[in-house]
Amino acid sequence: MEVMMEPPLQRLSKDSIKVWVWKEAIENIVGSAVLVLLFILDRLFSWPVWAGWILYGLVGLTAVGMIWAVFRMNLLHKHWRYGMNADFLYIKSGALKEEYKVIPMTKVQSVSTSEGPLLKKYELSSVEVSTIGRMHVIPALPKADAQKLRRQIALYSNVEVEDE
């Protein structure tokens, strides 16, 4: 049986970039605080010279990571796509390493939406589709679109809608 691959066309919300910026900022603040604490401990306890060099290397890696994060968020938004028909859910993600997923509706075990504090702030939700071996996530959709997608997947896959 040959599957006719439909190119996924639907995009994530533009606000997904804002959510990812906040998430990245929080992670970088926490990571930087840990590095500062390690530098203080290095000075207080006179750690070996090599420990200081490792800390400087970590600072360099953190700086490169912060710069890359700015580009990564835009690439994620630009290349994330999803689509669906009665038989399959299609997910395309990745800019440098593109990944296409074709999920048969017959393999879907559950479907739900979730939102953390950052998603809630921008009125977004993520749709989580569980199959036998994996959890597939479509992040940062407008809340109404996420609920509609969840209901549609549940209908096509014959599973109960969980969180209404």
Residue pairs with C-beta under 8 A, 6 or more apart in sequence:
3 88
3 102
5 90
5 100
5 102
6 83
6 85
6 88
6 90
7 81
7 83
7 90
7 92
8 81
8 82
8 83
8 90
8 91
8 92
9 81
9 83
10 81
10 82
10 83
11 77
11 80
11 81
12 77
12 80
12 138
12 139
12 140
12 141
13 122
13 124
13 140
13 141
13 142
13 145
14 77
15 122
15 123
15 124
15 140
16 76
16 77
16 80
16 124
16 139
16 140
17 73
17 74
17 77
18 122
19 118
19 119
19 121
19 122
19 124
19 140
20 73
20 76
20 140
21 73
22 118
23 118
24 66
24 69
24 73
28 62
28 65
28 66
28 69
31 62
32 62
35 55
35 58
35 59
35 62
38 55
38 58
39 55
41 47
42 51
42 52
42 55
75 95
75 96
76 93
76 95
78 95
79 92
79 93
79 94
79 95
79 98
80 92
80 93
80 139
81 90
81 91
81 92
81 93
82 89
82 90
82 91
82 92
82 138
83 89
83 90
84 90
84 149
84 152
84 153
84 156
86 105
86 156
87 104
87 105
87 156
88 102
88 103
88 104
88 105
89 101
89 102
89 103
89 105
89 108
89 129
89 136
89 153
90 100
90 101
90 102
90 103
91 99
91 100
91 101
91 103
91 136
91 138
92 98
92 99
92 100
92 101
93 99
101 136
103 129
103 131
103 136
105 153
105 156
105 157
106 157
107 131
107 132
108 129
108 130
108 131
108 153
108 156
108 157
108 159
109 130
109 131
109 132
109 159
110 129
110 130
110 159
110 160
110 162
111 127
111 128
111 129
111 130
111 150
111 153
111 154
111 157
111 159
111 161
111 162
112 127
112 128
112 130
112 150
112 162
112 163
113 125
113 126
113 127
113 128
113 143
113 146
113 147
113 150
113 163
114 125
114 126
114 128
115 124
115 125
115 126
115 143
119 125
119 126
119 140
122 140
123 142
123 143
124 140
124 141
124 142
124 143
124 146
125 141
125 142
125 143
125 146
125 147
126 137
126 138
126 139
126 140
126 141
126 146
127 137
127 138
127 141
127 146
127 149
127 150
127 153
128 135
128 136
128 137
129 135
129 136
129 137
129 138
129 153
130 136
138 146
138 149
141 149
150 161
151 161
153 159
154 160
154 161
